[in-house]
Amino acid sequence: MSAAGEAPPRGFPTAEFEARLERAQRLMAAAGLDALFLTTEPEIRWFTGFLTLFWQSPTRPWFLVVPRAGKPVAVVPEIGAPVMARTWIEDIRAWPAPQPEDDGLSLLAGVFREIGAAGGRIGLPMGPETTLRMPLADFERLRAALPEAAFLDATPAIRALRRVKSEREIAKTAHICRIASEGFAALPGLVGAGMPLTEVFRAFRLELIRRGADDVPYLVGAAAPGGYDDVISPPSERPLASGDLLMMDTGATFDGYFCDFDRNVAIGRADAAAARAYDTLWRATEAGLAAARPGQSCAGLFRAMQAVIEADGYRAGNVGRMGHGLGLQLTEHPSNAAWDGTVLEPGMVLTLEPGLAFAPGRGQVHEENLVVRADGAELLSRRAPRELPVI
């Protein structure tokens, strides 16, 4: 048992994957797709439960074919076949990758022919926030091997499938959010003036692992007098000093599911301008939480938070959005942005992430994680303190 309480069971029962497949095949039928062609970790993991850090290596491609009827077929390097065999997938085709002259393409084309999709409509993600995790030249070779097939954009279907989480998925995100929340609560005992930011980050990572996180693949932040304007650089060796505003933003994982939220703390003393900005962003987050109800749009969430920020005389942050989807990836569709009309549904897991600039080179970002329920937002992260903490 971790400090955050009993962890939910790892993995998913076969029935959950069967339900996912049924939903996918209904959407495929509606879109007139004969198969889905998947090459990236989140999509393959969502359909199969295949979880490994071996995705860090770009050497080998991995493929999953979802037919319009029947179970998915995995086409994977032999090194991964034993792991795939422990999932619910039964049809696994493997080759001794890497094999540049034919890195799984003959096997893959054979699968499309077997399921009757060689002359049909094959969908794969092509839209924003998607990638093709195979050499482009190999993709062109696959198209040449299937000259009668039409490769079409399946981004809307994939988004619709992954956007609403199951209760088991939500439980995993809630658990890693609890771990990170307790880690942030322990921050006063971990950091202090004179400590280099590199050591601050290292200490926090170790604290999250100690409390039960599987990994902390994402940890960014900043420390600067009264505020900051860079939140993505690696930590420097600069020691924390009295008057600094420290922000840490963590994306820790449990069983492949992410949390993604931050906390701001003042070192030694709180600057008045920083405290005022903190108050504005805390209330902007409250407005986002109040607005996060079924039927609301992501654009509506953005406007609710923007209104509080601008009413206090600030300009909203310049990162283009104020939060996003969360789950198997640190950031997922949709975006809480003025241009995103995605309608909220129960079961969607989101971040709220308002930010502002209050002086040249000085700003703040706040972030919380939530799940949309039938009656409104349920916080997954422990709510940030009402006033800017000082340590």
C-alpha positions as CSV (number, residue, x, y, z in Angstrom):
1,M,0.0,0.0,0.0
2,S,1.3,3.4,-0.9
3,A,1.1,6.6,1.2
4,A,-1.8,7.6,-1.2
5,G,-3.9,4.6,-0.1
6,E,-4.6,1.3,-1.8
7,A,-3.7,1.3,-5.5
8,P,-6.4,0.2,-8.0
9,P,-5.8,-3.1,-9.8
10,R,-3.3,-2.9,-12.6
11,G,-4.4,-3.7,-16.1
12,F,-8.0,-4.2,-17.3
13,P,-10.2,-7.2,-17.6
14,T,-10.8,-8.7,-21.0
15,A,-14.4,-7.5,-20.9
16,E,-13.2,-3.9,-21.0
17,F,-11.2,-4.4,-24.1
18,E,-14.1,-6.2,-25.7
19,A,-16.3,-3.2,-25.0
20,R,-13.7,-0.9,-26.4
21,L,-13.5,-2.9,-29.6
22,E,-17.3,-3.0,-29.9
23,R,-17.5,0.8,-29.7
24,A,-14.7,1.1,-32.2
25,Q,-16.4,-1.2,-34.7
26,R,-19.7,0.6,-34.4
27,L,-17.9,3.9,-35.2
28,M,-16.0,2.2,-38.1
29,A,-19.2,1.0,-39.6
30,A,-20.7,4.4,-39.3
31,A,-17.7,5.9,-41.0
32,G,-17.5,3.2,-43.7
33,L,-14.1,2.0,-42.6
34,D,-13.0,-1.6,-43.3
35,A,-10.0,-1.4,-40.8
36,L,-8.1,0.8,-38.5
37,F,-4.3,0.9,-38.9
38,L,-2.6,2.0,-35.6
39,T,1.2,2.6,-35.1
40,T,1.5,4.6,-31.9
41,E,1.8,3.6,-28.3
42,P,-1.4,5.2,-26.8
43,E,-3.7,3.7,-29.5
44,I,-2.1,0.3,-29.4
45,R,-2.2,0.3,-25.6
46,W,-5.8,1.4,-25.5
47,F,-6.9,-1.5,-27.7
48,T,-4.6,-4.2,-26.3
49,G,-3.2,-3.3,-22.8
50,F,0.3,-3.7,-24.2
51,L,2.5,-1.7,-21.8
52,T,6.3,-1.5,-22.1
53,L,8.9,1.2,-22.0
54,F,10.5,-0.3,-25.1
55,W,8.6,2.4,-27.1
56,Q,11.5,4.7,-26.1
57,S,13.5,3.0,-28.8
58,P,12.7,4.3,-32.3
59,T,14.4,1.3,-34.0
60,R,11.4,-1.0,-34.5
61,P,7.9,-0.2,-35.8
62,W,4.8,-1.7,-34.1
63,F,1.4,-2.2,-35.8
64,L,-2.1,-3.1,-34.9
65,V,-4.9,-3.7,-37.3
66,V,-8.5,-3.4,-36.1
67,P,-10.9,-5.1,-38.6
68,R,-14.5,-4.1,-39.0
69,A,-15.4,-7.5,-37.5
70,G,-13.4,-9.8,-35.3
71,K,-10.5,-9.2,-32.9
72,P,-7.5,-7.0,-33.6
73,V,-4.4,-8.4,-35.2
74,A,-0.9,-7.4,-33.8
75,V,2.0,-7.2,-36.2
76,V,5.0,-6.7,-33.9
77,P,8.8,-7.4,-33.7
78,E,9.6,-10.7,-32.2
79,I,11.2,-9.1,-29.2
80,G,7.8,-7.9,-28.2
81,A,5.7,-10.9,-29.1
82,P,5.9,-12.6,-25.6
83,V,4.6,-9.4,-24.0
84,M,1.8,-9.0,-26.5
85,A,0.9,-12.6,-25.9
86,R,0.1,-11.8,-22.3
87,T,-2.6,-9.4,-23.4
88,W,-6.0,-10.4,-24.7
89,I,-4.8,-10.4,-28.3
90,E,-4.6,-13.9,-29.8
91,D,-3.5,-13.2,-33.4
92,I,0.1,-12.0,-33.3
93,R,2.3,-11.9,-36.4
94,A,6.0,-11.3,-35.6
95,W,9.2,-10.8,-37.6
96,P,12.9,-10.5,-36.5
97,A,13.1,-6.7,-36.5
98,P,15.0,-4.6,-37.3
99,Q,14.9,-5.8,-40.9
100,P,15.1,-2.7,-43.0
101,E,14.4,-4.5,-46.3
102,D,11.0,-5.6,-45.0
103,D,10.2,-4.3,-41.5
104,G,6.9,-6.1,-41.1
105,L,5.4,-4.7,-44.3
106,S,4.8,-8.1,-45.9
107,L,3.1,-9.4,-42.8
108,L,1.1,-6.2,-42.5
109,A,-0.1,-6.2,-46.1
110,G,-1.1,-9.9,-45.7
111,V,-3.3,-9.1,-42.7
112,F,-5.1,-6.4,-44.7
113,R,-5.7,-8.9,-47.5
114,E,-6.9,-11.6,-45.1
115,I,-9.5,-9.3,-43.5
116,G,-10.8,-8.0,-46.9
117,A,-9.5,-4.5,-46.5
118,A,-6.9,-4.6,-49.3
119,G,-9.3,-2.9,-51.6
120,G,-11.3,-1.0,-49.0
121,R,-11.1,2.0,-46.7
122,I,-8.3,1.9,-44.1
123,G,-8.4,4.6,-41.4
124,L,-5.5,5.9,-39.4
125,P,-5.0,9.0,-37.3
126,M,-3.9,11.9,-39.5
127,G,-5.1,15.0,-37.6
128,P,-3.6,17.3,-35.0
129,E,-1.7,15.7,-32.1
130,T,-1.2,12.5,-34.1
131,T,1.9,10.9,-35.6
132,L,2.8,8.1,-38.0
133,R,5.3,6.0,-36.0
134,M,6.9,4.2,-39.0
135,P,9.3,5.4,-41.7
136,L,7.4,7.5,-44.3
137,A,9.2,5.5,-47.0
138,D,7.8,2.3,-45.5
139,F,4.3,3.7,-45.4
140,E,4.6,4.6,-49.1
141,R,5.8,1.0,-49.7
142,L,2.7,-0.3,-47.9
143,R,0.4,1.9,-50.0
144,A,2.1,0.5,-53.1
145,A,1.5,-3.0,-51.9
146,L,-2.2,-2.2,-51.5
147,P,-2.9,-0.1,-54.6
148,E,-6.7,-0.5,-54.3
149,A,-6.9,0.6,-50.7
150,A,-7.8,4.1,-49.6
151,F,-6.0,5.4,-46.5
152,L,-8.3,7.9,-44.7
153,D,-8.2,10.1,-41.7
154,A,-9.7,8.3,-38.6
155,T,-8.8,11.0,-36.1
156,P,-12.5,11.8,-35.3
157,A,-13.2,8.2,-34.5
158,I,-10.1,7.7,-32.4
159,R,-10.8,10.9,-30.4
160,A,-14.4,9.8,-29.8
161,L,-13.2,6.4,-28.5
162,R,-10.6,7.8,-26.1
163,R,-12.2,11.0,-25.0
164,V,-14.5,9.5,-22.3
165,K,-12.7,7.3,-19.8
166,S,-14.0,4.2,-18.1
167,E,-14.2,4.1,-14.3
168,R,-11.2,1.8,-14.2
169,E,-9.2,4.4,-16.2
170,I,-10.4,7.2,-13.9
171,A,-9.4,5.2,-10.9
172,K,-5.8,5.0,-12.1
173,T,-5.6,8.7,-12.9
174,A,-7.2,9.5,-9.5
175,H,-4.6,7.4,-7.8
176,I,-1.6,9.1,-9.4
177,C,-3.2,12.4,-8.7
178,R,-3.4,11.5,-5.0
179,I,0.3,10.5,-5.0
180,A,1.3,13.8,-6.6
181,S,-0.9,15.8,-4.3
182,E,0.7,14.2,-1.2
183,G,4.1,14.8,-2.8
184,F,3.3,18.5,-3.2
185,A,2.0,18.6,0.4
186,A,5.4,17.3,1.5
187,L,7.3,20.0,-0.4
188,P,8.1,22.2,2.7
189,G,10.1,19.4,4.1
190,L,12.0,18.8,0.9
191,V,13.1,22.2,-0.3
192,G,14.3,25.5,1.0
193,A,16.5,28.5,0.3
194,G,20.0,27.7,-0.9
195,M,19.0,24.4,-2.6
196,P,19.8,24.2,-6.3
197,L,16.8,23.7,-8.6
198,T,18.3,20.5,-9.9
199,E,18.3,19.1,-6.4
200,V,14.7,20.4,-5.8
201,F,13.6,18.4,-8.9
202,R,15.5,15.3,-7.9
203,A,14.1,15.3,-4.4
204,F,10.6,15.7,-5.7
205,R,10.9,12.9,-8.2
206,L,12.3,10.6,-5.5
207,E,9.4,11.6,-3.2
208,L,6.8,10.7,-5.8
209,I,8.5,7.3,-6.5
210,R,8.6,6.6,-2.8
211,R,4.9,7.3,-2.5
212,G,4.0,4.9,-5.2
213,A,4.4,6.5,-8.6
214,D,5.7,4.2,-11.3
215,D,7.6,6.9,-13.0
216,V,7.9,10.7,-13.3
217,P,8.6,11.2,-17.0
218,Y,7.5,14.8,-17.0
219,L,8.7,17.4,-14.4
220,V,9.2,21.0,-15.4
221,G,9.0,24.3,-13.6
222,A,10.8,27.5,-12.7
223,A,12.1,29.6,-9.9
224,A,12.7,33.3,-10.2
225,P,12.2,36.4,-8.1
226,G,8.4,37.0,-7.8
227,G,7.4,35.2,-11.0
228,Y,8.6,33.3,-14.1
229,D,8.1,33.3,-17.8
230,D,9.8,30.0,-18.7
231,V,8.1,26.8,-17.7
232,I,9.6,24.2,-20.0
233,S,13.4,24.4,-19.6
234,P,15.4,21.8,-17.6
235,P,16.3,22.9,-14.0
236,S,19.4,24.9,-13.5
237,E,22.0,24.8,-10.8
238,R,20.8,28.2,-9.5
239,P,20.0,28.0,-5.8
240,L,16.6,29.0,-4.5
241,A,16.6,32.4,-2.9
242,S,14.3,34.3,-0.6
243,G,11.6,36.0,-2.6
244,D,11.6,33.4,-5.4
245,L,8.4,32.0,-6.7
246,L,8.9,28.3,-7.3
247,M,6.6,26.4,-9.7
248,M,6.7,22.7,-10.3
249,D,4.5,20.9,-12.8
250,T,4.5,17.1,-12.7
251,G,3.4,14.4,-15.0
252,A,3.8,11.3,-13.0
253,T,2.3,7.9,-13.9
254,F,0.6,4.9,-12.4
255,D,0.0,1.8,-14.7
256,G,0.5,4.0,-17.7
257,Y,-1.9,6.8,-16.7
258,F,-0.8,10.4,-16.1
259,C,-1.5,13.1,-13.7
260,D,-0.6,16.7,-14.8
261,F,-0.8,19.6,-12.4
262,D,1.4,22.1,-10.8
263,R,1.9,24.1,-7.6
264,N,3.3,27.5,-6.8
265,V,5.1,28.3,-3.6
266,A,7.1,31.4,-2.4
267,I,10.5,30.9,-0.9
268,G,10.9,32.8,2.4
269,R,8.5,35.6,1.6
270,A,5.6,36.3,-0.8
271,D,5.9,39.2,-3.2
272,A,2.6,41.3,-3.2
273,A,2.3,41.2,-7.0
274,A,2.8,37.4,-7.0
275,A,0.2,37.0,-4.3
276,R,-2.3,39.0,-6.2
277,A,-1.7,37.1,-9.4
278,Y,-2.0,33.8,-7.4
279,D,-5.4,35.0,-6.1
280,T,-6.6,35.8,-9.6
281,L,-5.6,32.4,-11.0
282,W,-7.1,30.5,-8.0
283,R,-10.4,32.2,-8.7
284,A,-10.1,31.6,-12.4
285,T,-9.7,27.9,-11.7
286,E,-12.8,28.0,-9.5
287,A,-14.7,29.5,-12.4
288,G,-13.4,26.7,-14.6
289,L,-14.4,24.1,-12.1
290,A,-17.9,25.6,-11.8
291,A,-18.3,25.6,-15.6
292,A,-17.0,22.0,-16.1
293,R,-20.4,20.4,-16.5
294,P,-21.9,18.1,-19.2
295,G,-23.1,20.2,-22.2
296,Q,-20.5,22.9,-21.6
297,S,-17.9,23.3,-24.3
298,C,-14.1,23.5,-23.9
299,A,-14.3,27.0,-25.4
300,G,-16.8,27.8,-22.6
301,L,-14.3,26.6,-20.0
302,F,-11.7,28.9,-21.6
303,R,-14.0,31.9,-21.6
304,A,-15.0,31.3,-17.9
305,M,-11.3,31.4,-16.8
306,Q,-10.4,34.2,-19.2
307,A,-13.2,36.4,-17.8
308,V,-11.8,36.3,-14.3
309,I,-8.2,37.0,-15.4
310,E,-9.2,39.9,-17.6
311,A,-11.6,41.4,-15.0
312,D,-8.6,41.7,-12.7
313,G,-6.7,43.7,-15.4
314,Y,-4.4,41.0,-16.6
315,R,-3.9,39.5,-20.1
316,A,-4.5,35.8,-20.2
317,G,-1.5,33.6,-20.8
318,N,0.0,33.3,-24.3
319,V,0.1,29.4,-24.6
320,G,-3.1,29.2,-26.7
321,R,-5.2,27.2,-24.3
322,M,-6.0,26.8,-20.6
323,G,-6.0,23.0,-20.1
324,H,-6.5,19.8,-22.1
325,G,-7.5,16.2,-22.0
326,L,-5.5,13.7,-19.8
327,G,-5.1,10.0,-19.6
328,L,-2.7,7.6,-21.4
329,Q,-0.8,10.7,-22.5
330,L,0.3,13.8,-20.6
331,T,-1.8,15.9,-23.0
332,E,-4.7,14.6,-25.0
333,H,-7.5,16.0,-27.1
334,P,-9.5,18.2,-26.4
335,S,-8.1,21.7,-25.6
336,N,-9.6,24.3,-23.4
337,A,-9.2,26.9,-26.0
338,A,-11.4,29.6,-27.7
339,W,-11.4,27.6,-30.9
340,D,-12.4,24.1,-29.5
341,G,-16.1,23.5,-29.4
342,T,-15.8,19.9,-28.0
343,V,-18.8,19.4,-25.7
344,L,-18.1,18.0,-22.3
345,E,-19.5,14.5,-21.4
346,P,-19.5,12.6,-18.1
347,G,-16.2,10.6,-17.9
348,M,-14.0,13.1,-19.6
349,V,-10.8,13.7,-17.7
350,L,-9.4,17.2,-18.1
351,T,-6.9,19.7,-16.8
352,L,-7.7,23.3,-16.0
353,E,-4.6,25.5,-16.6
354,P,-5.1,29.2,-16.5
355,G,-2.1,31.5,-16.7
356,L,-1.3,35.1,-16.9
357,A,1.6,37.6,-17.2
358,F,1.7,40.4,-14.6
359,A,5.0,42.1,-15.4
360,P,7.8,41.8,-18.0
361,G,9.3,38.3,-17.5
362,R,7.0,37.6,-14.6
363,G,3.9,35.3,-14.8
364,Q,2.2,32.4,-13.2
365,V,0.4,29.2,-14.2
366,H,-2.1,27.2,-12.1
367,E,-3.3,23.7,-12.9
368,E,-5.7,21.1,-11.5
369,N,-7.1,17.7,-12.8
370,L,-10.7,16.8,-12.8
371,V,-13.2,14.3,-14.2
372,V,-16.6,15.5,-15.5
373,R,-19.5,13.9,-13.7
374,A,-23.2,14.2,-14.4
375,D,-23.6,16.9,-11.7
376,G,-20.3,18.8,-12.4
377,A,-16.6,18.6,-11.9
378,E,-15.0,16.1,-9.5
379,L,-11.4,17.1,-8.5
380,L,-8.8,14.4,-8.9
381,S,-5.9,16.6,-7.7
382,R,-6.1,18.0,-4.2
383,R,-7.1,21.7,-4.6
384,A,-4.2,24.2,-4.3
385,P,-4.1,26.3,-1.1
386,R,-6.4,29.4,-1.2
387,E,-3.4,31.7,-0.6
388,L,0.1,31.6,-2.0
389,P,2.1,29.3,0.3
390,V,5.4,30.4,1.8
391,I,8.1,27.9,2.7
